[in-house]
Amino acid sequence: MFVTPAYAQAAGTSGAAGLASFIPLILVFVIMYFLMIRPQQKRMKEHRAMVEAVKKGDEVITQGGIIGKVVGVRDGEVEVEIATGVKVRVIKSTISSVVVRSAPVAANS
């Protein structure tokens, strides 16, 4: 009953002001997507492709820091030889990288 004119006028604001307050929030989400989410998805896709491409004879490093040579590949696991005669089975997803060793170049003397 006792509504002041200032409150009555404020109640009649348009929806455009409400939308304008969400624009910064939307911009922050778009920036976060391009700076954080998209690159992480790209790295995950590359890692998945690398793990699927592991074959016998590759040298791998696991997430636990074990370095070894792949001697067998199965569906979800890889058999890795970490020392002569010592073989361990490792889940494929725990492989962090495949070591690429280039052949030494013969020096001409």
Disulfide bonds with the S-S distance in Angstrom:
none
